[in-house]
Amino acid sequence: MSTHPSPRSYVLHAMFRRCLTVTVTALLVAGLSSAAAEASAPRVRLLGEQIVPFNLPFQGTTVGGLSSIDRDPRTGDYVFISDDRSAINPARFYRARIDVDARGVHAVDFTETHPFLRPDGKTYPPLKDCQATPCSQADATVDPEEARVDPWTGNITWSQEGDRVPPNLLLDPSIRQAGRDGYFVSQLPLPANEHMSAQQTGPQRNLTLEGITYAAGGSLLVSELEDPLIQDGPNPTPSAGALSRITVQTRFGHVLAQYAYPIEPLFATPKPPNTTDTNGVSSMVAVDPWDPTRYLMVERAYATGVGNKVRVYEINTAGATNIKDVDSIAGRKVRPVSKKLLVDLDQVGLAKVDNVEGITWGPRLPSGERTLLLVSDNNFSSGQITQVIALAVR
């Protein structure tokens, strides 16, 4: 029998904390004489960035493909996940110290790396092994995307996208938990509609579980599909956005809700037309660790011949339609989550915006601002860079 408090008690506690926070904040705001001046100041500003050297060797691995970043509150260190599908080195994560303050990002120093291990204690195989010989879901190749430090245990909770090349290759996405050294701990049950299918339903290939985050003090695990389920409609185009899904589960896997997330239209037409283009959610993080309704979402877009566009939105799930029992939302009237632009990385003064895939909160500054850190995935390509970007948010 579990000795953990019930998930419901944590949600109720989170609601109480949220109500208390809202009440206190309202009283404070009412007494601020400088509110108008503050409202005119930029909410987000660039502190700086560090570029991780290309193909940096570290403890027998090649650093690259960093698709996630999270801060461990116990140590102040950061966890990065590499989306190397065991092609260069076994699927793995890194720990690092990041020297960031009001003057910028001064250093990114890697301190540890560990491979993710399967339940049998072995490392995950490369994709080619599962293409040649059928793999079981538990032992198959993985496509790591997001890692979060569990606020209850300090373990690493990580998502991976699986694969879909019907009819022979159908590997489900998953959310798994690893110990601090990478050993397998557990796997979270996923909603039925997030399993791969040979039919025209379920997640699309390479467009599945990009973003995960804890909420409500760690009692909830919230995840986001990069783009729509097949049955939910087409991907974004230059003339129309799309609806993907956010899933809210207890930390033990019970699905409480799914909400529609409105992805922006593609920011530009690729050049030449009908070449590669994409826009989707590449990461998410809770605005407040106790608030189960507000999140930051990274929308990462790319158009051939144009480049990247990365925007961070703040969303609120309050009032959105719960669609967890709706098979398809294509053509249906649903109320999606509300969203507002927090920052467009093109507007903060960066010389280049690359393929940003990870986001986390860093330390608070003496000014009262919070630091927000992002990382880009260079895809192990010499034509791309691994950026660690720091913003100040008030």
C-alpha positions, 0 to 999 in steps of 0.5 A, a space after each residue: 500500500 502506498 504511504 504517499 498522500 492522495 493526489 487529490 489532497 495535493 491538488 486541494 493544497 495547490 488550489 489553496 496556495 493559489 487562492 492565497 497567492 492571488 489574494 496577497 498579490 491583489 492587495 500588494 498590487 492595489 498599493 503600488 503607486 508605480 504600477 503605470 511606470 512598471 507596466 511600460 517597462 519591458 517584461 523580458 530582457 536578455 541577460 546573455 548567452 553561452 555557446 557550447 563548443 561543437 561536438 564537445 567531448 565529455 567523459 567519453 561522450 559527444 555533447 550535442 542535441 541538447 533538447 531540454 534543460 531543468 534546474 535541480 532545486 536541491 543543488 542549483 545544478 542543471 540537467 540537460 537531455 540529449 536527443 541522440 538516439 544512441 547513434 553517437 553514444 547511448 541515450 543519455 543526460 548531462 548535469 552542469 553548473 551554469 554561472 548566471 547572474 544579472 551581468 549574463 551567462 559566464 560559464 556552462 560547465 558539464 559535471 556528469 553524464 549518465 546513460 538512461 537504462 532499460 528495465 533490464 539494466 542495459 542501455 537503449 539500442 540505436 534506431 537501426 537495431 529496431 528497424 532490422 529486428 522487431 523490438 519490444 516497447 520496453 527495450 526499443 530505441 528511444 528519442 529523448 526530448 524533455 527531462 524534469 527533476 522530480 520535486 518529490 524524489 530528485 529522480 529524472 522524469 523524461 519523455 521520448 517520442 517513440 517512432 511510427 513507420 507503419 505497419 512494421 515500426 510502431 513504438 509508443 512515446 513514453 514518460 519514464 523515470 530514471 534515478 540520478 545515475 540513469 537506472 530505470 525506476 518506472 514508466 507513467 501510463 499514457 492516455 490511449 490516444 497517445 499510443 502509436 497506431 497503424 491507422 490514421 489516428 494517434 500521434 504523428 511521427 516525431 511530433 509527440 511528447 516534446 514538453 513535460 513539467 511538474 505542477 501543483 507541488 509535484 502532484 501533477 505531471 503535465 505534458 504537451 504534444 508537439 503538433 496535433 494528433 492525426 485525427 485532430 487535424 492538419 499541422 500549422 501552415 502559413 495561413 492557419 494554426 492548429 490544435 495540439 493537446 495538453 494532458 494533465 495527469 496525477 504523478 501516478 498516471 491517472 488522466 485528469 484532463 486534456 486541453 486543446 493548445 492553439 499553435 500559431 500559423 507558420 511565420 513564413 512560407 518556405 523558400 522554395 515553397 513546399 519544402 521543409 516547414 514546421 511549427 510546434 511546441 518544443 518545451 513547457 514549464 510551470 509558471 509557478 510550481 504550485 499553480 496547476 493552471 499556468 505554463 510557459 510554452 516554447 513554440 519553435 518554428 522553422 522554414 527552409 530558406 528563412 530560418 528559425 522563429 522561437 516564441 514563448 507564450 504564457 497560457 492558462 488552462 482555466 476555463 478550457 474545454 476538457 477534451 480527454 474523452 473526445 476522440 477527434 476535435 477536428 471541426 468541433 467547437 472547443 475552447 482552447 487554453 488562453 495564451 499571450 506572448 511573453 517573448 519573441 526571441 527575435 526581439 531581445 537582441 540575440 545575434 542568432 536564434 537557433 533550434 530552441 528546444 528547452 526551457 527552465 526557471 533559474 535563480 532569482 536576481 537581486 532586482 526581484 526578476 526571475 531568470 529564464 534559461 533556454 537551450 537550443 538543439 544543434 542536431 549534431 550539425 556543424 551548421 547549427 549551435 548549442 545556445 544557453 540563453 538567459 532572460 530576465 523576467 519581471 
